Amino acid sequence: MAKPSSDFEKIAAEQKRVGFVREFLGFLRDNKKWWLLPIVIVLLLFGLLVLLSTAYPGLAPFIYPLF
């Protein structure tokens, strides 16, 4: 593995990797954007609903009125 040549690369190599969820929660906390959390949750629930409707076609009649 090549040695880091810049200070930025050295700092990046020393830090451990952070997961997407933890990084997103840190963004919400640092920037005081807590109002985004309900929007993200609703979007994730709708995505889950769409995935379930494709996996279980019997759910489709109950899902279509939502849209």
All heavy atoms as TSV, in Angstrom:
chain	resi	resn	atom	element	x	y	z
A	1	MET	N	N	0.845	-1.179	0.000
A	1	MET	CA	C	0.000	0.000	0.000
A	1	MET	C	C	0.891	1.242	0.000
A	1	MET	O	O	1.869	1.329	0.727
A	1	MET	CB	C	-0.906	-0.037	1.227
A	1	MET	CG	C	-1.915	1.049	1.260
A	1	MET	SD	S	-3.085	0.678	2.589
A	1	MET	CE	C	-4.227	1.944	2.290
A	2	ALA	N	N	0.549	2.229	-0.809
A	2	ALA	CA	C	1.357	3.439	-0.936
A	2	ALA	C	C	1.214	4.314	0.297
A	2	ALA	O	O	0.177	4.326	0.957
A	2	ALA	CB	C	0.923	4.210	-2.180
A	3	LYS	N	N	2.285	5.038	0.598
A	3	LYS	CA	C	2.253	5.941	1.738
A	3	LYS	C	C	1.441	7.184	1.382
A	3	LYS	O	O	1.528	7.673	0.261
A	3	LYS	CB	C	3.667	6.356	2.130
A	3	LYS	CG	C	4.465	5.245	2.752
A	3	LYS	CD	C	5.740	5.786	3.302
A	3	LYS	CE	C	5.989	5.095	4.606
A	3	LYS	NZ	N	6.693	5.845	5.548
A	4	PRO	N	N	0.668	7.704	2.352
A	4	PRO	CA	C	-0.079	8.937	2.091
A	4	PRO	C	C	0.875	10.104	1.852
A	4	PRO	O	O	1.862	10.273	2.563
A	4	PRO	CB	C	-0.896	9.157	3.350
A	4	PRO	CG	C	-0.760	7.924	4.171
A	4	PRO	CD	C	0.398	7.159	3.654
A	5	SER	N	N	0.569	10.906	0.855
A	5	SER	CA	C	1.476	11.994	0.511
A	5	SER	C	C	1.063	13.335	1.106
A	5	SER	O	O	1.897	14.195	1.325
A	5	SER	CB	C	1.583	12.126	-1.011
A	5	SER	OG	O	0.298	12.374	-1.554
A	6	SER	N	N	-0.201	13.528	1.392
A	6	SER	CA	C	-0.637	14.815	1.924
A	6	SER	C	C	-1.167	14.651	3.348
A	6	SER	O	O	-1.417	13.537	3.812
A	6	SER	CB	C	-1.730	15.409	1.037
A	6	SER	OG	O	-2.901	14.632	1.144
A	7	ASP	N	N	-1.324	15.768	4.030
A	7	ASP	CA	C	-1.858	15.737	5.391
A	7	ASP	C	C	-3.278	15.180	5.401
A	7	ASP	O	O	-3.665	14.447	6.305
A	7	ASP	CB	C	-1.845	17.144	5.996
A	7	ASP	CG	C	-0.438	17.640	6.270
A	7	ASP	OD1	O	0.465	16.789	6.450
A	7	ASP	OD2	O	-0.240	18.869	6.315
A	8	PHE	N	N	-4.045	15.543	4.405
A	8	PHE	CA	C	-5.423	15.073	4.310
A	8	PHE	C	C	-5.462	13.548	4.217
A	8	PHE	O	O	-6.258	12.892	4.880
A	8	PHE	CB	C	-6.103	15.696	3.087
A	8	PHE	CG	C	-7.496	15.214	2.869
A	8	PHE	CD1	C	-8.538	15.664	3.666
A	8	PHE	CD2	C	-7.771	14.291	1.874
A	8	PHE	CE1	C	-9.820	15.217	3.472
A	8	PHE	CE2	C	-9.050	13.830	1.671
A	8	PHE	CZ	C	-10.086	14.301	2.474
A	9	GLU	N	N	-4.597	12.980	3.405
A	9	GLU	CA	C	-4.558	11.524	3.252
A	9	GLU	C	C	-4.104	10.841	4.534
A	9	GLU	O	O	-4.584	9.761	4.873
A	9	GLU	CB	C	-3.653	11.142	2.091
A	9	GLU	CG	C	-4.211	11.509	0.736
A	9	GLU	CD	C	-3.259	11.190	-0.394
A	9	GLU	OE1	O	-2.102	10.802	-0.115
A	9	GLU	OE2	O	-3.670	11.345	-1.558
A	10	LYS	N	N	-3.179	11.463	5.267
A	10	LYS	CA	C	-2.715	10.889	6.535
A	10	LYS	C	C	-3.840	10.861	7.559
A	10	LYS	O	O	-4.048	9.863	8.246
A	10	LYS	CB	C	-1.546	11.695	7.085
A	10	LYS	CG	C	-0.276	11.532	6.287
A	10	LYS	CD	C	0.810	12.447	6.812
A	10	LYS	CE	C	2.014	12.432	5.878
A	10	LYS	NZ	N	3.013	13.432	6.249
A	11	ILE	N	N	-4.588	11.967	7.672
A	11	ILE	CA	C	-5.704	12.026	8.624
A	11	ILE	C	C	-6.782	11.036	8.231
A	11	ILE	O	O	-7.351	10.345	9.075
A	11	ILE	CB	C	-6.252	13.460	8.706
A	11	ILE	CG1	C	-5.215	14.387	9.330
A	11	ILE	CG2	C	-7.546	13.503	9.501
A	11	ILE	CD1	C	-5.569	15.854	9.254
A	12	ALA	N	N	-7.084	10.942	6.929
A	12	ALA	CA	C	-8.110	10.018	6.460
A	12	ALA	C	C	-7.707	8.575	6.725
A	12	ALA	O	O	-8.555	7.731	7.041
A	12	ALA	CB	C	-8.366	10.234	4.975
A	13	ALA	N	N	-6.430	8.257	6.609
A	13	ALA	CA	C	-5.968	6.889	6.840
A	13	ALA	C	C	-6.044	6.520	8.318
A	13	ALA	O	O	-6.261	5.358	8.664
A	13	ALA	CB	C	-4.537	6.736	6.331
A	14	GLU	N	N	-5.901	7.494	9.206
A	14	GLU	CA	C	-5.912	7.231	10.643
A	14	GLU	C	C	-7.331	7.062	11.189
A	14	GLU	O	O	-7.522	6.365	12.176
A	14	GLU	CB	C	-5.225	8.376	11.400
A	14	GLU	CG	C	-3.745	8.461	11.149
A	14	GLU	CD	C	-3.117	9.705	11.747
A	14	GLU	OE1	O	-3.853	10.501	12.367
A	14	GLU	OE2	O	-1.906	9.884	11.598
A	15	GLN	N	N	-8.312	7.705	10.575
A	15	GLN	CA	C	-9.670	7.654	11.093
A	15	GLN	C	C	-10.330	6.338	10.732
A	15	GLN	O	O	-10.088	5.762	9.684
A	15	GLN	CB	C	-10.506	8.804	10.531
A	15	GLN	CG	C	-10.084	10.150	11.044
A	15	GLN	CD	C	-10.939	11.261	10.463
A	15	GLN	OE1	O	-11.645	11.065	9.492
A	15	GLN	NE2	N	-10.868	12.416	11.064
A	16	LYS	N	N	-11.209	5.871	11.637
A	16	LYS	CA	C	-11.939	4.649	11.334
A	16	LYS	C	C	-13.185	5.001	10.527
A	16	LYS	O	O	-13.679	6.125	10.570
A	16	LYS	CB	C	-12.323	3.910	12.613
A	16	LYS	CG	C	-13.313	4.628	13.483
A	16	LYS	CD	C	-13.684	3.773	14.651
A	16	LYS	CE	C	-14.817	4.441	15.422
A	16	LYS	NZ	N	-15.383	3.586	16.425
A	17	ARG	N	N	-13.683	4.022	9.806
A	17	ARG	CA	C	-14.844	4.237	8.951
A	17	ARG	C	C	-16.109	4.299	9.797
A	17	ARG	O	O	-16.273	3.537	10.743
A	17	ARG	CB	C	-14.951	3.133	7.931
A	17	ARG	CG	C	-13.762	3.130	6.980
A	17	ARG	CD	C	-13.953	2.113	5.917
A	17	ARG	NE	N	-15.109	2.440	5.110
A	17	ARG	CZ	C	-15.060	2.821	3.844
A	17	ARG	NH1	N	-13.910	2.896	3.244
A	17	ARG	NH2	N	-16.148	3.074	3.179
A	18	VAL	N	N	-16.996	5.204	9.419
A	18	VAL	CA	C	-18.260	5.382	10.117
A	18	VAL	C	C	-19.373	4.957	9.164
A	18	VAL	O	O	-19.328	5.259	7.979
A	18	VAL	CB	C	-18.441	6.858	10.534
A	18	VAL	CG1	C	-19.768	7.066	11.226
A	18	VAL	CG2	C	-17.303	7.298	11.426
A	19	GLY	N	N	-20.382	4.287	9.696
A	19	GLY	CA	C	-21.495	3.835	8.869
A	19	GLY	C	C	-22.369	4.987	8.406
A	19	GLY	O	O	-22.317	6.106	8.942
A	20	PHE	N	N	-23.186	4.703	7.403
A	20	PHE	CA	C	-24.043	5.725	6.814
A	20	PHE	C	C	-25.045	6.270	7.824
A	20	PHE	O	O	-25.251	7.482	7.920
A	20	PHE	CB	C	-24.788	5.143	5.605
A	20	PHE	CG	C	-25.770	6.093	5.011
A	20	PHE	CD1	C	-25.342	7.163	4.242
A	20	PHE	CD2	C	-27.124	5.931	5.232
A	20	PHE	CE1	C	-26.245	8.058	3.698
A	20	PHE	CE2	C	-28.035	6.814	4.689
A	20	PHE	CZ	C	-27.595	7.873	3.917
A	21	VAL	N	N	-25.667	5.394	8.600
A	21	VAL	CA	C	-26.687	5.828	9.552
A	21	VAL	C	C	-26.063	6.710	10.628
A	21	VAL	O	O	-26.610	7.766	10.974
A	21	VAL	CB	C	-27.394	4.608	10.182
A	21	VAL	CG1	C	-28.347	5.038	11.279
A	21	VAL	CG2	C	-28.120	3.817	9.113
A	22	ARG	N	N	-24.906	6.297	11.131
A	22	ARG	CA	C	-24.241	7.095	12.174
A	22	ARG	C	C	-23.804	8.455	11.629
A	22	ARG	O	O	-23.925	9.478	12.303
A	22	ARG	CB	C	-23.045	6.348	12.730
A	22	ARG	CG	C	-22.394	7.077	13.895
A	22	ARG	CD	C	-21.361	6.251	14.527
A	22	ARG	NE	N	-22.044	5.170	15.246
A	22	ARG	CZ	C	-21.482	4.445	16.174
A	22	ARG	NH1	N	-20.237	4.645	16.495
A	22	ARG	NH2	N	-22.143	3.494	16.777
A	23	GLU	N	N	-23.322	8.468	10.408
A	23	GLU	CA	C	-22.910	9.732	9.806
A	23	GLU	C	C	-24.115	10.638	9.575
A	23	GLU	O	O	-24.057	11.854	9.806
A	23	GLU	CB	C	-22.201	9.471	8.481
A	23	GLU	CG	C	-21.614	10.722	7.871
A	23	GLU	CD	C	-20.745	10.420	6.670
A	23	GLU	OE1	O	-20.318	9.258	6.515
A	23	GLU	OE2	O	-20.496	11.358	5.908
A	24	PHE	N	N	-25.241	10.057	9.141
A	24	PHE	CA	C	-26.457	10.849	8.926
A	24	PHE	C	C	-26.981	11.412	10.240
A	24	PHE	O	O	-27.374	12.582	10.311
A	24	PHE	CB	C	-27.523	9.988	8.246
A	24	PHE	CG	C	-28.785	10.728	7.953
A	24	PHE	CD1	C	-28.806	11.739	7.003
A	24	PHE	CD2	C	-29.952	10.439	8.627
A	24	PHE	CE1	C	-29.960	12.441	6.723
A	24	PHE	CE2	C	-31.114	11.120	8.356
A	24	PHE	CZ	C	-31.122	12.125	7.407
A	25	LEU	N	N	-26.980	10.595	11.302
A	25	LEU	CA	C	-27.430	11.089	12.607
A	25	LEU	C	C	-26.496	12.181	13.135
A	25	LEU	O	O	-26.943	13.149	13.757
A	25	LEU	CB	C	-27.539	9.942	13.604
A	25	LEU	CG	C	-28.675	8.959	13.335
A	25	LEU	CD1	C	-28.600	7.793	14.307
A	25	LEU	CD2	C	-30.017	9.648	13.411
A	26	GLY	N	N	-25.198	12.045	12.879
A	26	GLY	CA	C	-24.257	13.102	13.260
A	26	GLY	C	C	-24.525	14.389	12.499
A	26	GLY	O	O	-24.448	15.483	13.056
A	27	PHE	N	N	-24.867	14.263	11.224
A	27	PHE	CA	C	-25.228	15.442	10.430
A	27	PHE	C	C	-26.456	16.129	11.011
A	27	PHE	O	O	-26.497	17.361	11.146
A	27	PHE	CB	C	-25.490	15.028	8.979
A	27	PHE	CG	C	-26.191	16.066	8.167
A	27	PHE	CD1	C	-25.497	17.164	7.682
A	27	PHE	CD2	C	-27.544	15.953	7.893
A	27	PHE	CE1	C	-26.142	18.128	6.934
A	27	PHE	CE2	C	-28.195	16.910	7.148
A	27	PHE	CZ	C	-27.491	18.002	6.669
A	28	LEU	N	N	-27.481	15.320	11.360
A	28	LEU	CA	C	-28.698	15.896	11.933
A	28	LEU	C	C	-28.394	16.615	13.247
A	28	LEU	O	O	-28.908	17.705	13.506
A	28	LEU	CB	C	-29.743	14.803	12.162
A	28	LEU	CG	C	-30.330	14.132	10.929
A	28	LEU	CD1	C	-31.293	13.035	11.349
A	28	LEU	CD2	C	-31.017	15.128	10.032
A	29	ARG	N	N	-27.565	16.002	14.075
A	29	ARG	CA	C	-27.238	16.587	15.373
A	29	ARG	C	C	-26.412	17.861	15.215
A	29	ARG	O	O	-26.727	18.887	15.832
A	29	ARG	CB	C	-26.474	15.573	16.220
A	29	ARG	CG	C	-26.201	16.065	17.631
A	29	ARG	CD	C	-25.302	15.133	18.411
A	29	ARG	NE	N	-23.980	15.137	17.793
A	29	ARG	CZ	C	-23.348	14.065	17.340
A	29	ARG	NH1	N	-23.922	12.894	17.417
A	29	ARG	NH2	N	-22.156	14.158	16.798
A	30	ASP	N	N	-25.386	17.819	14.378
A	30	ASP	CA	C	-24.486	18.964	14.246
A	30	ASP	C	C	-25.149	20.161	13.580
A	30	ASP	O	O	-24.865	21.306	13.925
A	30	ASP	CB	C	-23.238	18.576	13.452
A	30	ASP	CG	C	-22.388	17.567	14.205
A	30	ASP	OD1	O	-22.548	17.458	15.434
A	30	ASP	OD2	O	-21.585	16.880	13.551
A	31	ASN	N	N	-26.027	19.893	12.605
A	31	ASN	CA	C	-26.650	20.979	11.859
A	31	ASN	C	C	-28.057	21.310	12.334
A	31	ASN	O	O	-28.725	22.144	11.732
A	31	ASN	CB	C	-26.678	20.629	10.366
A	31	ASN	CG	C	-25.289	20.543	9.809
A	31	ASN	OD1	O	-24.492	21.451	9.975
A	31	ASN	ND2	N	-24.973	19.429	9.176
A	32	LYS	N	N	-28.489	20.639	13.394
A	32	LYS	CA	C	-29.818	20.867	13.968
A	32	LYS	C	C	-30.904	20.766	12.899
A	32	LYS	O	O	-31.750	21.636	12.742
A	32	LYS	CB	C	-29.874	22.207	14.682
A	32	LYS	CG	C	-28.926	22.277	15.856
A	32	LYS	CD	C	-29.076	23.546	16.619
A	32	LYS	CE	C	-28.161	23.697	17.786
A	32	LYS	NZ	N	-27.052	22.866	17.962
A	33	LYS	N	N	-30.870	19.670	12.160
A	33	LYS	CA	C	-31.839	19.417	11.090
A	33	LYS	C	C	-32.760	18.254	11.478
A	33	LYS	O	O	-33.066	17.387	10.675
A	33	LYS	CB	C	-31.127	19.068	9.778
A	33	LYS	CG	C	-30.180	20.102	9.291
A	33	LYS	CD	C	-30.922	21.232	8.647
A	33	LYS	CE	C	-29.917	22.194	8.027
A	33	LYS	NZ	N	-30.520	23.393	7.551
A	34	TRP	N	N	-33.233	18.244	12.716
A	34	TRP	CA	C	-34.046	17.135	13.203
A	34	TRP	C	C	-35.361	17.020	12.453
A	34	TRP	O	O	-35.984	15.958	12.453
A	34	TRP	CB	C	-34.301	17.276	14.697
A	34	TRP	CG	C	-33.062	17.092	15.493
A	34	TRP	CD1	C	-32.379	18.043	16.167
A	34	TRP	CD2	C	-32.326	15.876	15.673
A	34	TRP	NE1	N	-31.265	17.487	16.765
A	34	TRP	CE2	C	-31.219	16.165	16.478
A	34	TRP	CE3	C	-32.516	14.570	15.228
A	34	TRP	CZ2	C	-30.300	15.196	16.846
A	34	TRP	CZ3	C	-31.599	13.605	15.596
A	34	TRP	CH2	C	-30.501	13.926	16.399
A	35	TRP	N	N	-35.811	18.071	11.802
A	35	TRP	CA	C	-37.058	18.033	11.052
A	35	TRP	C	C	-36.949	17.107	9.833
A	35	TRP	O	O	-37.965	16.691	9.280
A	35	TRP	CB	C	-37.482	19.429	10.620
A	35	TRP	CG	C	-36.435	20.156	9.833
A	35	TRP	CD1	C	-35.436	20.952	10.325
A	35	TRP	CD2	C	-36.260	20.126	8.417
A	35	TRP	NE1	N	-34.664	21.417	9.295
A	35	TRP	CE2	C	-35.140	20.942	8.118
A	35	TRP	CE3	C	-36.936	19.506	7.376
A	35	TRP	CZ2	C	-34.692	21.124	6.815
A	35	TRP	CZ3	C	-36.489	19.701	6.083
A	35	TRP	CH2	C	-35.373	20.510	5.813
A	36	LEU	N	N	-35.725	16.765	9.419
A	36	LEU	CA	C	-35.550	15.850	8.291
A	36	LEU	C	C	-35.841	14.395	8.665
A	36	LEU	O	O	-36.175	13.588	7.795
A	36	LEU	CB	C	-34.122	15.931	7.761
A	36	LEU	CG	C	-33.765	17.126	6.899
A	36	LEU	CD1	C	-32.277	17.135	6.604
A	36	LEU	CD2	C	-34.553	17.095	5.618
A	37	LEU	N	N	-35.720	14.072	9.932
A	37	LEU	CA	C	-35.870	12.681	10.361
A	37	LEU	C	C	-37.250	12.103	10.048
A	37	LEU	O	O	-37.328	10.997	9.487
A	37	LEU	CB	C	-35.546	12.558	11.846
A	37	LEU	CG	C	-35.234	11.175	12.360
A	37	LEU	CD1	C	-34.086	10.552	11.601
A	37	LEU	CD2	C	-34.909	11.236	13.831
A	38	PRO	N	N	-38.363	12.787	10.345
A	38	PRO	CA	C	-39.673	12.205	9.986
A	38	PRO	C	C	-39.843	12.026	8.480
A	38	PRO	O	O	-40.461	11.050	8.035
A	38	PRO	CB	C	-40.683	13.219	10.514
A	38	PRO	CG	C	-39.959	14.040	11.498
A	38	PRO	CD	C	-38.518	14.004	11.118
A	39	ILE	N	N	-39.291	12.916	7.683
A	39	ILE	CA	C	-39.395	12.801	6.229
A	39	ILE	C	C	-38.668	11.549	5.761
A	39	ILE	O	O	-39.175	10.777	4.942
A	39	ILE	CB	C	-38.835	14.058	5.546
A	39	ILE	CG1	C	-39.673	15.274	5.927
A	39	ILE	CG2	C	-38.759	13.889	4.044
A	39	ILE	CD1	C	-39.078	16.593	5.502
A	40	VAL	N	N	-37.470	11.326	6.274
A	40	VAL	CA	C	-36.679	10.149	5.889
A	40	VAL	C	C	-37.378	8.872	6.325
A	40	VAL	O	O	-37.437	7.894	5.563
A	40	VAL	CB	C	-35.255	10.242	6.476
A	40	VAL	CG1	C	-34.489	8.954	6.292
A	40	VAL	CG2	C	-34.511	11.410	5.856
A	41	ILE	N	N	-37.942	8.871	7.520
A	41	ILE	CA	C	-38.634	7.679	8.018
A	41	ILE	C	C	-39.840	7.349	7.145
A	41	ILE	O	O	-40.062	6.192	6.780
A	41	ILE	CB	C	-39.036	7.862	9.497
A	41	ILE	CG1	C	-37.779	7.851	10.372
A	41	ILE	CG2	C	-40.017	6.793	9.942
A	41	ILE	CD1	C	-38.026	8.213	11.809
A	42	VAL	N	N	-40.633	8.366	6.786
A	42	VAL	CA	C	-41.804	8.134	5.934
A	42	VAL	C	C	-41.379	7.621	4.560
A	42	VAL	O	O	-41.999	6.695	4.008
A	42	VAL	CB	C	-42.653	9.414	5.818
A	42	VAL	CG1	C	-43.689	9.306	4.722
A	42	VAL	CG2	C	-43.317	9.720	7.149
A	43	LEU	N	N	-40.318	8.179	3.997
A	43	LEU	CA	C	-39.838	7.703	2.703
A	43	LEU	C	C	-39.369	6.250	2.779
A	43	LEU	O	O	-39.616	5.456	1.864
A	43	LEU	CB	C	-38.715	8.600	2.192
A	43	LEU	CG	C	-39.138	9.970	1.682
A	43	LEU	CD1	C	-37.912	10.813	1.345
A	43	LEU	CD2	C	-40.038	9.846	0.481
A	44	LEU	N	N	-38.684	5.897	3.861
A	44	LEU	CA	C	-38.256	4.512	4.034
A	44	LEU	C	C	-39.446	3.567	4.184
A	44	LEU	O	O	-39.443	2.457	3.635
A	44	LEU	CB	C	-37.328	4.389	5.244
A	44	LEU	CG	C	-35.939	4.995	5.083
A	44	LEU	CD1	C	-35.180	4.940	6.395
A	44	LEU	CD2	C	-35.172	4.284	3.992
A	45	LEU	N	N	-40.478	4.010	4.908
A	45	LEU	CA	C	-41.664	3.177	5.067
A	45	LEU	C	C	-42.389	2.979	3.741
A	45	LEU	O	O	-42.872	1.879	3.446
A	45	LEU	CB	C	-42.601	3.774	6.117
A	45	LEU	CG	C	-42.119	3.671	7.559
A	45	LEU	CD1	C	-43.072	4.401	8.492
A	45	LEU	CD2	C	-41.976	2.222	7.969
A	46	PHE	N	N	-42.487	4.035	2.935
A	46	PHE	CA	C	-43.109	3.893	1.619
A	46	PHE	C	C	-42.289	2.958	0.734
A	46	PHE	O	O	-42.852	2.152	-0.017
A	46	PHE	CB	C	-43.274	5.245	0.930
A	46	PHE	CG	C	-44.560	5.934	1.265
A	46	PHE	CD1	C	-44.557	7.232	1.716
A	46	PHE	CD2	C	-45.774	5.292	1.125
A	46	PHE	CE1	C	-45.734	7.882	2.025
A	46	PHE	CE2	C	-46.964	5.929	1.426
A	46	PHE	CZ	C	-46.953	7.223	1.885
A	47	GLY	N	N	-40.980	3.059	0.797
A	47	GLY	CA	C	-40.134	2.158	0.029
A	47	GLY	C	C	-40.322	0.717	0.453
A	47	GLY	O	O	-40.397	-0.190	-0.386
A	48	LEU	N	N	-40.420	0.499	1.762
A	48	LEU	CA	C	-40.667	-0.848	2.275
A	48	LEU	C	C	-42.026	-1.357	1.813
A	48	LEU	O	O	-42.177	-2.522	1.438
A	48	LEU	CB	C	-40.582	-0.848	3.798
A	48	LEU	CG	C	-40.784	-2.177	4.494
A	48	LEU	CD1	C	-39.664	-3.140	4.125
A	48	LEU	CD2	C	-40.845	-1.972	5.983
A	49	LEU	N	N	-43.007	-0.475	1.810
A	49	LEU	CA	C	-44.348	-0.843	1.357
A	49	LEU	C	C	-44.346	-1.243	-0.111
A	49	LEU	O	O	-44.987	-2.229	-0.506
A	49	LEU	CB	C	-45.295	0.335	1.584
A	49	LEU	CG	C	-46.782	0.093	1.455
A	49	LEU	CD1	C	-47.224	-0.906	2.516
A	49	LEU	CD2	C	-47.524	1.399	1.622
A	50	VAL	N	N	-43.606	-0.518	-0.926
A	50	VAL	CA	C	-43.514	-0.851	-2.348
A	50	VAL	C	C	-42.818	-2.197	-2.535
A	50	VAL	O	O	-43.249	-3.031	-3.349
A	50	VAL	CB	C	-42.783	0.267	-3.126
A	50	VAL	CG1	C	-42.420	-0.177	-4.518
A	50	VAL	CG2	C	-43.633	1.524	-3.159
A	51	LEU	N	N	-41.750	-2.437	-1.793
A	51	LEU	CA	C	-41.067	-3.722	-1.894
A	51	LEU	C	C	-41.960	-4.878	-1.460
A	51	LEU	O	O	-41.963	-5.941	-2.080
A	51	LEU	CB	C	-39.789	-3.708	-1.054
A	51	LEU	CG	C	-38.633	-2.893	-1.605
A	51	LEU	CD1	C	-37.473	-2.902	-0.621
A	51	LEU	CD2	C	-38.194	-3.449	-2.949
A	52	LEU	N	N	-42.728	-4.664	-0.405
A	52	LEU	CA	C	-43.636	-5.716	0.051
A	52	LEU	C	C	-44.744	-5.958	-0.954
A	52	LEU	O	O	-45.210	-7.079	-1.113
A	52	LEU	CB	C	-44.223	-5.360	1.421
A	52	LEU	CG	C	-43.276	-5.494	2.601
A	52	LEU	CD1	C	-43.956	-5.023	3.871
A	52	LEU	CD2	C	-42.806	-6.927	2.745
A	53	SER	N	N	-45.192	-4.903	-1.631
A	53	SER	CA	C	-46.276	-5.073	-2.598
A	53	SER	C	C	-45.808	-5.869	-3.807
A	53	SER	O	O	-46.609	-6.553	-4.441
A	53	SER	CB	C	-46.822	-3.723	-3.039
A	53	SER	OG	O	-45.884	-3.043	-3.848
A	54	THR	N	N	-44.524	-5.773	-4.149
A	54	THR	CA	C	-44.022	-6.570	-5.266
A	54	THR	C	C	-43.769	-8.012	-4.832
A	54	THR	O	O	-43.904	-8.927	-5.633
A	54	THR	CB	C	-42.730	-5.968	-5.845
A	54	THR	OG1	O	-41.754	-5.878	-4.816
A	54	THR	CG2	C	-42.985	-4.595	-6.438
A	55	ALA	N	N	-43.425	-8.205	-3.566
A	55	ALA	CA	C	-43.169	-9.558	-3.074
A	55	ALA	C	C	-44.471	-10.308	-2.793
A	55	ALA	O	O	-44.549	-11.518	-2.987
A	55	ALA	CB	C	-42.316	-9.502	-1.818
A	56	TYR	N	N	-45.491	-9.588	-2.335
A	56	TYR	CA	C	-46.783	-10.181	-2.003
A	56	TYR	C	C	-47.869	-9.464	-2.805
A	56	TYR	O	O	-48.420	-8.466	-2.347
A	56	TYR	CB	C	-47.072	-10.050	-0.506
A	56	TYR	CG	C	-46.022	-10.686	0.363
A	56	TYR	CD1	C	-45.113	-9.902	1.068
A	56	TYR	CD2	C	-45.947	-12.067	0.490
A	56	TYR	CE1	C	-44.144	-10.491	1.862
A	56	TYR	CE2	C	-44.980	-12.660	1.293
A	56	TYR	CZ	C	-44.081	-11.857	1.972
A	56	TYR	OH	O	-43.146	-12.441	2.750
A	57	PRO	N	N	-48.194	-9.950	-3.989
A	57	PRO	CA	C	-49.162	-9.257	-4.852
A	57	PRO	C	C	-50.538	-9.113	-4.219
A	57	PRO	O	O	-51.317	-8.257	-4.626
A	57	PRO	CB	C	-49.237	-10.133	-6.102
A	57	PRO	CG	C	-48.021	-10.977	-6.070
A	57	PRO	CD	C	-47.621	-11.113	-4.638
A	58	GLY	N	N	-50.859	-9.897	-3.224
A	58	GLY	CA	C	-52.150	-9.772	-2.548
A	58	GLY	C	C	-52.301	-8.468	-1.791
A	58	GLY	O	O	-53.414	-8.060	-1.456
A	59	LEU	N	N	-51.200	-7.784	-1.516
A	59	LEU	CA	C	-51.257	-6.500	-0.810
A	59	LEU	C	C	-51.566	-5.324	-1.730
A	59	LEU	O	O	-51.895	-4.250	-1.256
A	59	LEU	CB	C	-49.923	-6.228	-0.102
A	59	LEU	CG	C	-49.575	-7.104	1.081
A	59	LEU	CD1	C	-48.185	-6.741	1.593
A	59	LEU	CD2	C	-50.583	-6.936	2.183
A	60	ALA	N	N	-51.454	-5.529	-3.028
A	60	ALA	CA	C	-51.602	-4.440	-3.982
A	60	ALA	C	C	-52.921	-3.685	-3.851
A	60	ALA	O	O	-52.920	-2.447	-3.884
A	60	ALA	CB	C	-51.426	-4.955	-5.401
A	61	PRO	N	N	-54.067	-4.324	-3.690
A	61	PRO	CA	C	-55.313	-3.556	-3.580
A	61	PRO	C	C	-55.339	-2.625	-2.360
A	61	PRO	O	O	-56.047	-1.625	-2.364
A	61	PRO	CB	C	-56.392	-4.624	-3.455
A	61	PRO	CG	C	-55.802	-5.858	-4.023
A	61	PRO	CD	C	-54.330	-5.755	-3.767
A	62	PHE	N	N	-54.571	-2.941	-1.342
A	62	PHE	CA	C	-54.542	-2.089	-0.161
A	62	PHE	C	C	-53.531	-0.949	-0.292
A	62	PHE	O	O	-53.626	0.053	0.401
A	62	PHE	CB	C	-54.206	-2.938	1.084
A	62	PHE	CG	C	-55.175	-4.034	1.324
A	62	PHE	CD1	C	-54.839	-5.351	1.056
A	62	PHE	CD2	C	-56.447	-3.763	1.784
A	62	PHE	CE1	C	-55.748	-6.377	1.269
A	62	PHE	CE2	C	-57.368	-4.772	1.999
A	62	PHE	CZ	C	-57.016	-6.081	1.735
A	63	ILE	N	N	-52.598	-1.102	-1.188
A	63	ILE	CA	C	-51.541	-0.104	-1.349
A	63	ILE	C	C	-51.919	0.963	-2.370
A	63	ILE	O	O	-51.617	2.131	-2.189
A	63	ILE	CB	C	-50.216	-0.803	-1.738
A	63	ILE	CG1	C	-49.762	-1.655	-0.561
A	63	ILE	CG2	C	-49.157	0.197	-2.119
A	63	ILE	CD1	C	-48.615	-2.550	-0.872
A	64	TYR	N	N	-52.595	0.586	-3.434
A	64	TYR	CA	C	-52.914	1.541	-4.504
A	64	TYR	C	C	-53.705	2.760	-4.016
A	64	TYR	O	O	-53.453	3.866	-4.482
A	64	TYR	CB	C	-53.639	0.850	-5.649
A	64	TYR	CG	C	-52.747	-0.094	-6.423
A	64	TYR	CD1	C	-53.178	-1.347	-6.801
A	64	TYR	CD2	C	-51.449	0.280	-6.778
A	64	TYR	CE1	C	-52.368	-2.213	-7.495
A	64	TYR	CE2	C	-50.616	-0.583	-7.469
A	64	TYR	CZ	C	-51.091	-1.817	-7.828
A	64	TYR	OH	O	-50.280	-2.668	-8.508
A	65	PRO	N	N	-54.657	2.640	-3.084
A	65	PRO	CA	C	-55.365	3.855	-2.630
A	65	PRO	C	C	-54.459	4.868	-1.915
A	65	PRO	O	O	-54.800	6.043	-1.841
A	65	PRO	CB	C	-56.414	3.315	-1.661
A	65	PRO	CG	C	-56.620	1.908	-2.060
A	65	PRO	CD	C	-55.296	1.437	-2.577
A	66	LEU	N	N	-53.305	4.434	-1.429
A	66	LEU	CA	C	-52.395	5.367	-0.761
A	66	LEU	C	C	-51.777	6.348	-1.744
A	66	LEU	O	O	-51.388	7.438	-1.378
A	66	LEU	CB	C	-51.293	4.600	-0.029
A	66	LEU	CG	C	-51.745	3.732	1.142
A	66	LEU	CD1	C	-50.550	2.960	1.676
A	66	LEU	CD2	C	-52.387	4.564	2.212
A	67	PHE	N	N	-51.669	5.927	-3.011
A	67	PHE	CA	C	-51.044	6.783	-4.007
A	67	PHE	C	C	-52.089	7.388	-4.881
A	67	PHE	O	O	-51.935	8.162	-5.690
A	67	PHE	CB	C	-50.019	5.987	-4.824
A	67	PHE	CG	C	-48.902	5.445	-3.978
A	67	PHE	CD1	C	-48.881	4.111	-3.598
A	67	PHE	CD2	C	-47.888	6.271	-3.531
A	67	PHE	CE1	C	-47.857	3.615	-2.820
A	67	PHE	CE2	C	-46.864	5.785	-2.745
A	67	PHE	CZ	C	-46.845	4.462	-2.396
